[in-house]
Amino acid sequence: MHITVYAASSAGLPEVYHTAAARLGTLLAQRGHTLVNGAGHSGLMGAAIDAAIAAGGRTVGVIPEFMIERGWHHTGMSELVITPDMHSRKATMAARSQACIACPGGVGTLEELLEIITWRQLGLYPHPVVVLNTEEFYAPLLTQFAHCSAEGMLRATDMAQLWHVATTPEEAVRLCELLGGQAE
């Protein structure tokens, strides 16, 4: 499978998140999956790429041209896809994947996660979306989703079908494989 991984690109993040992102990259490579992400060289994004490469895996980075010009891209990707803008970047990552995993991240990661969940809700992305809830990072967001449901703004059935929550990289990969029809 090609699995898109959304993740923070910020440097200096807590080690627990870095370790989980690196473990995810390693697992994807070991399981024969291609890691697709935003091609950033730092933060959790870079950790996942570095680990996947170290484990002999294939990596596809999708990055807008302006980020290349600023030198923000990882130079070791198996394939680097350059897009004209951020919108094209997100659409390309979705089109190139059969599942998505969201690691902890800031507003960019949150925006990517919410957009892909919306695309699932609209039937535009039929593949699994997994929230990797390392150290309960996403607990406030999951609480907000429950509040949306309680207020009638999100159907309970959507909460059970649009995304799945994993607490470890191993569980995240297993969910992608199981829900994406790739379980061994």
Disulfide bonds with the S-S distance in Angstrom:
none
